[in-house]
Amino acid sequence: MISMNENIIPYEGLDSFKFGNKLEDVRRMLKEANITFNQCMGEKQYIRPDLKHEIITINNSIKLYFVDGILFEIGLQKDFKGQLPNGIRIGIDITEAEEMDSNLQYDEEEEAFVSSEGYIVIDNIDSSIISYIEIYIPEVEKSEEFFQYQWLERFK
């Protein structure tokens, strides 16, 4: 059962959605659970324009990112109530999050706080409250490795 209160597991996914899930399986699961979602095309990458990038958005809370029909990244926002293993969740102050994860560092390029534990958090610039959490497969951390797309074979 899909819930807005699931565990957020870096490098793995959520309780309901695991990295490597296929797009058609996720769509079927959402339809069977009568969950409304939107699907759109993501940006084409110049390195491999033949690979389709697609995004499924659920209740403005969960964004599922696919390449070539394979789930590789999950973004969480607004009404999502789940938390990371260390207790970090949407709605807490970034200072509190930094106390929970000493590896959390601000990345100017990403304009986000990045953890070596496999996730990114973004806070509201005015309130310092976390408004977005992103988890992903390990290859995302090494863009040259990610954009070779050899990781796709692991999930085929």
N, C-alpha and C positions, 0 to 999 in steps of 0.2 A: 504494500500500500504506500503510495506516494504521500509524503507529509512535508509541511513547511517547518518541521521541527526535527529534521534528520541530522545524524552525525555528519560532520564535514571531515573527510579523511584525505589529507594531502597525498598526492601521487596515486590515489585509488579512486576517489569519487565521493558519492553520497551513499546512504543506505540503499536507495532505489536505483541510482544511476552510477555505473562503474565505467572507468575509462576503458575504451575498447568496445563498449556497446555499439551496436549497429543502428544507424538512423531508422531503418524500417522497423526494428524491434522496439525502439523508444516510441515511435509514432503509434505503433499498435498498442503498447502498454498504456499510453496516455488516452487513446480512444476507448480502450476497454474500461478504464477507470473513469470515463466521462470527464476528463480534465481538459479544459479549454487551453489551447496553445496557438501561437503564431509561429510560422516558419518563414525564413527569408534567406536569401543568398548572402554570403559573406563576401569580403573583398577577395578578388582574384590575386594570386601571388605571381609576380613576374617570373619567379624561378621555375614554377611548375603550373602554368596556366591551365593545364589539362585536369588538374585536381579541383573538384568542386568544394567550396567552403560554404557550409550552411549553418544557420543558427535557429534553434527552437527556444522561444521565450514562453515561460509558464507563469501566469498570474503576476506579471511584473516582479517576480521574486527569484526565479531560476532561469539562467541562460545556459543552454547547452551548445557547445561549439563543436562542429564536425568538420573533418577533412576527409574527402573521398568516402563519406558515409560512416566514419569512425569517430566516436566521441573522444576528445583529447583535452578539453578544458571546460570548466564549469564556473560561471559567475553567479554570485548570490547578492541579492539586494533587498531593500525595503522590508517586506513582511516576513522574510525568512528568519526563523527563530532558532535554527540549529547552531551548534558551536563546534569549534576545532577541539582536538583532544586537550589542548592547554586551557580551554575555557574562553578563548577569544570568540566574540560573536558580534553581529551587527548591533549597533546601539550603545556600545561602550566607548569610553573616551580612549583616544590613542595612547595617552600616557599610561593608562591602566594596562593596555595591550602590551606596551613596551616592558612593563614590569612582569607580565606573564611570559614574555618571550624576549630574552636578552639578545637574540639574533635578529630581531626586527630592526631594519635600518632603512632610512629614507633614501630613495633612489631618484635623483634629479631627472634622469632620462625617462624613467617610467612614471614620474610624478606620483609615486605610491610608496608605501612601506613594504619592503620585500623581506621575507624570512627564508633563511637557508633550510627551514623545515618544510618547504614546498608550497608556500602560499603567498599571496599579495593581499594587502588591505589598503583601502582608500578611505580617508576621512573627509568630512565636510570641512572646508577651509575656514568657515566662520565659527563652527562649534567644536571642532576637533573630535567629533563623534564618528565612529566607523560607519560608513554607509554602503560599503561594497567589499566582498571577499571573493578572491579568485583562487581556484586550485587547478592543477594541470598535471600532465604527465612529466616525468623528469627531463625529457628532451627539450622542453620549452625553455628551461634554464640555460641551455646551450644552443643559441639560435642557429649556429652553423650546422649542428647535428639535427636540429628540428627540421630545418628547411631542406635537408637531404631527403626527408620523408621515408627513410629506411625503417623507422619505427612503425609505419603502417603495416609492414609484414608481420610484426609480432601479433597483430590483432586480426589478421585475415584468416 
